[in-house]
Amino acid sequence: DIFISVFPLLVTFTVALAVIGYAFLRVESLFAPFDEYEVRPIHPSDWLVVRSQKIKGYAIRILAVCVWGLIPVYIRYTSVNDLSPLLRTFLIGIGAFVPACLVILLVAARNRSFSSWKLPYSGAFVSLIIGQVGYQYLQNASLQYTSGTNLLLFNNFAPLIGLIIAAFLWHREIPYFRAPRTMFWIFFLAAMAGIGSSLLVYYSLGTNSTLTVLGDTLAMISTFFDVLLTVGQIQYIKRIPRTNGMLLNVHIFFFLMLAVAPLVLVATVIDHTFFMGLTWLTLLLGLGTGSLICLGQFLNYEAFKRIDGFLAYIMFNLSAVITFVIEAFIFHSIRPTYLFLISAVLILTSSIVAESIYSRCQKKGL
């Protein structure tokens, strides 16, 4: 049966979310509303500036979502998927590191101003690095044994996990977590977006016969690294909003290559088939994957500077819709159904309503 491999892991994943949610609900201080003296409404003129930044931020975020929706298709329908996960991860590091360096050098040459390449390292940066290394490897490894749709099935609820972490650690800094009612609606909308994108995955499970326990396990673990990565990005940009996104990419992918290079060296020595499938074409395609990821992360940083990162994270579910639209109408590998429309409506509605709640909280000065 095609559901045999994924069902036990879905149960495990659901139980883990339930345990996290139970622990969350037991923390009574999270649901204590702020005192009235802490409420400082935003002046109308200031709100116009904030709204302008939001419009730019969501436009950038939509571009980022398009990039993230394109990447699974790029990997699935090109020969880069023939490479080993470890080698592909290393090529991603190079493919992101080199373009980021070139962009910084070109901008500096045009402006005739060469600033320092140093960045402050913090706990958020460490979270970002660990998440990046773990997610890139596990994502590539899981796709060797299971379908991209199963990977999406687990990743769809990463924004909800991210929100739970944010509520635990930074609920007094985030406007919509300062009142129990708005907190409830934000979590409800995040779950609705996850369910919306999962409808597409559920549909495609019926046509997939190559599911394995190993691949699904790697996909499930990669979800938690994805949360670690994105929460690190959001917090780093929030603490240091003037960070150059390309410079941050230089540091991140340098550490990614540093972490993977020793493993590549060992694999080269003990496995004579490690470079099997590596040609000039697959080399360029592997580097191209890194360049796309570099662009997607840069757009993430620019969006997080202008809009709430955790609400923007909910929009990540739209990438699943984009992936399915490309596969259905360009590659014709899957048949479009009414689930496409339902999924898109659920995700878009949850994103719009969540932003509406956040905006009202900001205007009230929460």
C-alpha positions in Angstrom: 0.0 0.0 0.0 1.3 3.4 -0.9 0.5 4.9 2.5 2.3 2.3 4.5 5.7 4.1 4.7 4.3 7.6 5.3 1.5 6.8 7.8 3.6 5.9 10.9 5.8 8.9 10.4 2.8 11.2 10.0 1.5 9.8 13.3 4.8 10.4 14.9 5.0 13.9 13.5 1.4 14.7 14.6 2.1 13.4 18.1 5.2 15.6 18.3 3.2 18.6 17.3 0.5 17.7 19.9 3.1 17.4 22.7 4.6 20.8 21.7 1.1 22.3 21.6 0.2 20.8 25.0 3.4 22.2 26.6 2.5 25.6 25.0 -1.0 25.6 26.4 0.3 24.9 29.9 2.3 28.1 30.0 -0.3 30.4 31.4 1.9 33.5 31.2 1.6 33.4 27.4 -2.1 34.1 27.6 -1.9 37.1 30.0 -2.8 40.3 28.2 -0.6 43.3 28.4 -1.5 46.2 30.7 -3.2 49.2 29.2 -0.3 51.5 29.8 1.8 49.5 27.4 -0.5 50.3 24.5 0.8 53.1 22.3 -1.3 53.6 19.1 0.7 54.5 15.9 0.2 58.0 14.6 -1.6 58.1 11.1 1.4 59.7 9.4 3.7 57.0 10.8 1.3 54.3 9.7 1.6 55.5 6.1 5.3 54.8 6.2 4.7 51.4 7.8 2.1 50.5 5.2 4.5 51.5 2.3 7.1 49.2 3.8 4.6 46.4 4.1 3.6 46.6 0.4 7.3 46.4 -0.6 7.9 43.6 1.8 5.0 41.4 0.5 6.0 42.1 -3.1 9.5 40.8 -2.3 8.1 37.9 -0.4 6.0 36.8 -3.4 9.1 36.8 -5.5 10.9 34.7 -2.9 8.0 32.2 -2.8 8.2 31.9 -6.6 11.8 31.0 -6.3 11.2 28.4 -3.6 8.4 27.0 -5.7 10.7 26.7 -8.7 13.6 24.9 -6.9 11.9 21.5 -6.4 10.9 21.5 -10.1 14.4 22.4 -11.1 15.9 19.6 -9.1 13.3 17.0 -10.1 13.3 17.6 -13.8 17.1 18.1 -14.4 20.0 15.6 -14.1 21.3 17.3 -11.0 19.2 14.8 -9.0 21.5 12.0 -10.3 24.3 13.3 -8.0 24.7 12.1 -4.4 23.1 14.3 -1.7 26.4 15.2 -0.1 28.0 16.3 -3.4 24.9 18.2 -4.4 24.9 20.0 -1.0 28.6 21.0 -1.5 27.8 22.3 -5.0 24.9 24.3 -3.6 27.4 25.9 -1.2 29.7 26.9 -4.0 26.9 28.0 -6.3 25.6 30.3 -3.6 28.9 31.6 -2.2 30.6 32.6 -5.5 27.6 34.7 -6.9 27.1 36.4 -3.5 30.8 37.4 -3.4 30.6 38.7 -7.0 27.5 40.8 -6.3 29.1 42.4 -3.3 32.3 43.2 -5.3 30.4 44.6 -8.2 28.2 46.8 -6.0 31.3 48.0 -4.1 33.2 48.7 -7.4 30.3 50.7 -8.7 29.9 52.7 -5.5 33.7 52.9 -5.1 33.3 52.0 -1.5 34.8 48.8 -0.1 33.4 48.2 3.4 34.2 45.4 5.9 33.1 41.9 5.2 32.7 41.1 8.9 29.4 40.3 10.5 28.5 39.9 14.2 27.9 36.3 15.1 25.1 35.6 17.6 22.9 32.8 18.8 20.5 33.5 15.9 23.5 33.2 13.5 24.4 29.8 15.0 20.8 28.7 14.6 20.9 29.9 11.0 24.1 27.9 10.2 23.0 24.7 11.9 19.6 24.9 10.2 21.1 25.6 6.8 23.6 22.7 6.9 21.1 20.3 8.3 18.2 21.3 6.0 20.2 21.3 2.8 21.7 17.9 3.4 18.5 16.2 4.7 16.4 17.7 1.9 18.7 16.5 -0.8 19.1 13.1 0.9 15.4 12.6 1.3 14.7 13.3 -2.4 16.9 10.3 -3.2 14.5 7.9 -1.5 11.1 9.6 -1.5 9.0 12.0 -3.5 9.2 15.8 -3.4 5.5 15.8 -2.4 6.2 13.8 0.8 8.9 16.3 1.6 6.4 19.1 1.2 3.9 17.2 3.3 6.1 17.5 6.4 7.5 21.0 5.6 4.0 22.5 5.2 3.6 22.7 9.0 7.0 24.3 9.6 5.5 27.8 9.9 3.2 26.6 12.7 6.2 25.1 14.6 8.0 28.4 14.1 5.1 30.4 15.5 5.0 28.1 18.6 8.7 28.8 19.2 8.2 32.5 18.7 5.3 32.5 21.2 7.5 30.7 23.8 10.5 32.9 23.4 9.4 36.4 22.1 5.7 36.7 22.7 6.1 40.1 24.4 7.9 41.5 21.4 5.4 40.4 18.8 2.1 42.4 18.7 -0.3 39.7 17.8 1.0 37.5 20.7 0.2 40.1 23.3 -3.5 39.3 23.4 -5.0 35.8 23.7 -7.6 36.3 21.0 -5.3 37.4 18.3 -2.8 34.7 19.3 -5.5 32.1 18.8 -6.5 33.4 15.3 -2.8 33.6 14.1 -2.3 29.9 15.1 -5.6 28.9 13.5 -4.6 30.7 10.2 -1.2 29.1 10.2 -2.7 25.6 10.6 -5.2 26.5 7.8 -2.4 27.4 5.5 -0.6 24.2 6.3 -3.7 22.1 5.6 -4.3 24.0 2.4 -0.9 23.1 0.9 -1.2 19.6 2.3 -4.3 19.0 0.2 -2.1 19.1 -2.9 0.3 16.7 -1.4 -2.5 14.3 -0.4 -3.8 14.3 -3.9 -0.4 13.4 -5.4 0.2 10.6 -2.9 -2.4 8.6 -4.8 -0.2 8.5 -7.8 3.2 7.9 -6.1 4.5 4.4 -5.6 8.1 5.0 -4.6 7.8 5.9 -0.9 10.2 4.6 1.6 10.5 4.8 5.4 14.1 6.2 5.1 13.2 9.0 2.8 10.1 10.0 4.8 12.1 10.0 8.0 14.8 12.3 6.5 12.0 14.6 5.2 10.4 14.7 8.7 13.7 15.6 10.4 14.5 18.2 7.7 11.3 20.1 8.7 12.8 20.9 12.2 16.1 22.1 10.6 14.0 24.2 8.3 12.3 25.8 11.3 15.7 26.4 12.9 17.0 28.0 9.7 14.1 30.3 9.2 13.7 31.4 12.8 17.4 32.2 12.8 17.0 34.3 9.7 14.0 36.2 11.1 15.7 36.9 14.5 19.1 37.9 12.9 17.5 40.4 10.6 15.2 41.7 13.3 18.2 42.3 15.7 20.5 43.7 12.9 18.1 45.2 10.3 20.8 46.9 8.3 22.5 43.6 7.5 23.6 43.2 3.9 21.7 40.1 2.7 24.3 39.1 0.2 27.1 39.4 2.8 25.0 37.3 5.1 24.8 34.7 2.3 28.6 34.8 1.9 29.1 33.9 5.6 26.3 31.3 5.7 27.4 29.4 2.6 31.1 29.6 3.6 30.2 27.7 6.8 28.1 25.3 4.8 31.0 24.5 2.5 33.3 24.3 5.6 31.0 21.8 7.3 30.5 19.6 4.2 34.0 19.7 2.7 35.6 17.2 5.2 32.7 14.7 4.5 33.2 15.1 0.7 36.9 14.4 1.2 36.2 11.3 3.2 33.6 10.1 0.7 36.1 10.6 -2.1 38.6 8.3 -0.4 36.3 5.5 0.7 33.7 5.5 -2.1 35.0 5.3 -5.7 31.5 5.9 -7.1 31.1 9.2 -5.2 31.5 11.3 -8.3 29.4 9.1 -10.4 27.0 11.2 -12.5 29.2 14.3 -12.3 29.5 15.9 -15.7 29.9 19.4 -16.9 26.1 19.6 -17.2 25.4 18.3 -13.8 28.1 20.5 -12.3 26.6 23.6 -13.8 23.1 22.5 -12.8 24.3 21.9 -9.2 25.9 25.3 -9.1 22.7 26.7 -10.5 20.7 25.2 -7.6 22.9 27.1 -5.2 22.4 30.3 -7.1 18.7 30.0 -6.9 18.8 29.3 -3.2 21.1 32.3 -2.7 18.6 34.5 -4.5 15.7 33.0 -2.5 17.4 33.7 0.8 18.4 37.2 -0.2 14.7 37.9 -1.0 13.8 36.4 2.4 16.1 38.8 4.2 14.8 41.8 2.3 11.2 40.8 3.0 11.9 40.2 6.8 13.3 43.7 7.1 9.9 45.1 6.0 7.2 42.7 7.3 6.7 40.4 10.2 8.9 37.3 9.5 6.6 34.7 11.1 3.6 35.8 9.0 5.8 35.9 5.9 6.8 32.3 6.8 3.1 31.3 6.5 3.3 32.4 2.9 5.9 29.7 2.3 3.0 27.3 1.8 2.3 29.1 -1.5 5.5 27.7 -2.9 3.7 24.2 -3.0 1.0 25.7 -5.1 3.5 27.2 -7.5 5.4 23.9 -7.7 2.2 22.0 -8.6 1.1 24.6 -11.1 4.4 24.3 -13.0 4.2 20.5 -12.9 0.6 20.5 -14.1 0.6 23.1 -16.8 4.2 23.1 -18.1 5.5 19.6 -17.6 2.0 17.9 -17.5 3.3 15.4 -15.0 0.2 15.7 -12.8 -3.4 16.3 -13.5 -4.9 19.6 -12.2 -8.0 19.3 -10.0 -10.3 21.4 -7.9 -7.8 20.9 -5.0 -5.5 23.4 -6.6 -8.1 26.1 -6.3 -9.1 25.2 -2.7 -5.4 25.0 -1.6 -4.6 28.4 -3.1 -7.7 30.0 -1.6 -6.9 28.6 1.9 -3.3 29.8 1.8 -4.0 33.2 0.4 -6.9 33.8 2.8 -4.9 32.8 5.8 -2.0 35.0 4.8 -4.3 38.1 4.1 -6.3 37.7 7.3 -3.2 37.1 9.4 -1.6 40.3 8.0 -4.9 42.2 8.7 -4.8 41.0 12.3 -1.2 42.1 12.6 -1.9 45.5 11.1 -4.8 46.1 13.6 -2.5 45.2 16.4 0.2 47.6 15.2 -2.3 50.5 14.8 -3.5 49.9 18.4 0.1 50.0 19.6 0.2 46.5 21.0 
